[in-house]
């Protein structure tokens, strides 16, 4: 293989791998950095249906549903492709981050986990609009997060966290 051919192969491989995507958005697929899994966004079939994220792996032929969602999601593969974080903007007044450490298992809801760690209950952080968003992976097991929102009386929250697998949350 010539150097030009090799660089073309490397460029093509880089285009096929995806670390971050928004659904709905300009792309409908996102392949993990390790090329073991591919996510595919499917539009709602009707006005009453939801969007769907399907997943396939190199060892499976059929797609399986990873997540159904009503509005918008952002997906973030960890650098080695072993973990998946999804910001699920499921409502106009709340979003959460779902974390898969194993795509065959149910995800962890990081907003629920953060609320439990910080002792928050029904009116969490005294905000009636509350959004937890993944901002990306800083390392294989370390996810950057943003928590923001507002409530009544005039109360705003803006915090940054780092979530480390096996350790939990720390404020930035």
C-alpha positions in Angstrom: 0.0 0.0 0.0 1.4 3.4 -0.9 1.5 6.3 1.6 -1.3 8.0 -0.3 -3.5 4.9 -0.1 -2.7 4.4 3.6 -3.6 8.0 4.4 -6.9 7.6 2.5 -7.7 4.5 4.6 -6.9 6.3 7.8 -9.0 9.3 6.8 -11.9 7.0 5.9 -11.7 5.2 9.2 -11.7 8.5 11.1 -14.9 9.5 9.3 -16.6 6.3 10.2 -16.0 6.7 14.0 -18.0 9.1 16.0 -17.4 10.4 19.6 -20.4 12.7 19.8 -23.7 13.2 17.9 -27.1 14.9 18.4 -30.3 13.2 17.4 -32.3 14.5 15.6 -29.4 16.2 13.8 -27.4 16.2 10.6 -26.3 12.6 11.0 -28.4 9.5 11.7 -25.6 7.1 12.9 -22.7 7.2 15.4 -20.1 4.4 15.5 -18.2 3.8 18.7 -14.4 4.7 18.7 -13.6 0.9 19.1 -15.9 0.2 16.1 -17.7 -2.5 18.1 -21.1 -0.7 18.2 -23.1 1.5 16.0 -26.0 3.8 17.1 -28.7 4.6 14.6 -31.4 7.3 15.1 -34.9 6.5 13.8 -37.5 9.2 13.3 -41.0 8.8 14.8 -43.3 6.8 12.6 -46.2 9.0 13.5 -47.1 12.1 15.6 -47.8 9.9 18.6 -44.6 7.9 18.3 -41.2 8.8 19.8 -37.7 8.9 18.3 -35.6 5.8 18.8 -31.9 5.1 19.1 -31.1 1.6 18.0 -27.8 -0.2 18.6 -25.9 -3.0 16.8 -22.7 -4.7 17.7 -20.1 -6.5 15.7 -21.3 -9.8 17.3 -25.0 -9.2 16.6 -26.9 -8.9 13.4 -30.2 -7.4 14.6 -30.6 -3.9 15.9 -32.0 -3.5 19.4 -33.6 -0.5 20.9 -31.3 1.3 23.3 -33.6 4.3 24.0 -36.9 5.8 23.0 -37.1 9.6 23.5 -39.7 12.3 22.8 -37.5 15.4 22.0 -33.7 15.4 21.7 -30.6 13.5 22.8 -26.9 13.9 22.6 -24.7 10.8 22.6 -21.1 10.7 23.8 -18.9 7.6 23.4 -16.0 7.4 25.9 -12.6 7.6 24.2 -12.1 3.8 24.0 -15.8 3.2 23.2 -16.5 1.1 26.3 -19.1 3.5 27.8 -21.9 5.6 26.5 -23.4 8.8 28.0 -26.6 10.2 26.6 -28.1 13.6 27.5 -31.8 13.0 27.2 -33.7 16.3 26.9 -36.9 14.4 27.4 -39.0 17.4 28.6 -39.0 21.2 28.3 -38.3 21.5 32.0 -35.8 18.7 32.6 -33.0 16.7 31.1 -30.9 13.9 32.5 -27.8 12.0 31.5 -28.1 8.2 31.1 -24.9 6.3 31.4 -24.3 2.8 30.0 -21.3 0.9 31.2 -22.7 -2.2 29.4 -25.1 -1.7 26.5 -26.8 -5.0 27.4 -27.8 -3.6 30.8 -30.1 -0.7 31.9 -28.4 2.7 32.1 -27.7 4.6 35.3 -29.7 7.9 35.6 -27.1 10.4 36.7 -29.6 13.1 37.7 -31.2 10.7 40.1 -27.7 9.6 41.4 -26.5 13.2 41.8 -29.8 14.1 43.6 -29.3 11.2 46.0 -25.6 12.1 46.6 -26.5 15.7 47.4 -29.6 14.9 49.5 -32.1 16.5 47.1 -35.7 15.4 47.2 -38.9 16.3 45.4 -38.1 19.9 44.4 -34.5 19.1 43.6 -32.1 22.1 44.0 -35.3 24.3 44.5 -35.6 24.5 40.7 -38.7 23.8 38.5 -36.5 23.7 35.4 -33.5 21.5 35.9 -31.1 20.2 33.3 -28.2 17.8 33.6 -26.1 17.7 30.5 -23.0 15.6 29.5 -20.3 17.8 28.2 -17.9 15.1 27.1 -15.4 12.6 28.4 -12.1 13.9 29.8 -10.7 10.3 30.1 -12.0 6.8 29.6 -13.9 6.7 33.0 -14.3 10.4 33.6 -17.4 12.3 32.3 -17.8 16.1 32.5 -21.3 17.3 33.4 -23.2 20.6 33.7 -26.2 21.0 36.0 -28.2 24.2 35.5 -31.7 25.4 36.0 -34.0 27.9 37.7 -37.0 28.2 39.9 -39.3 30.4 42.0 -38.6 32.7 43.7 -35.9 33.9 41.4 -33.4 31.1 42.0 -30.8 29.9 39.5 -28.3 27.0 39.7 -25.2 26.6 37.6 -22.7 23.9 38.5 -20.1 21.8 36.9 -19.3 18.2 38.0 -17.0 15.4 37.1 -18.4 11.9 37.3 -15.8 9.2 37.7 -16.9 5.6 37.3 -16.7 3.7 40.6 -16.2 6.9 42.5 -19.2 9.2 41.9 -19.5 13.0 41.5 -17.1 15.8 42.4 -17.7 19.5 41.9 -15.3 21.2 39.4 
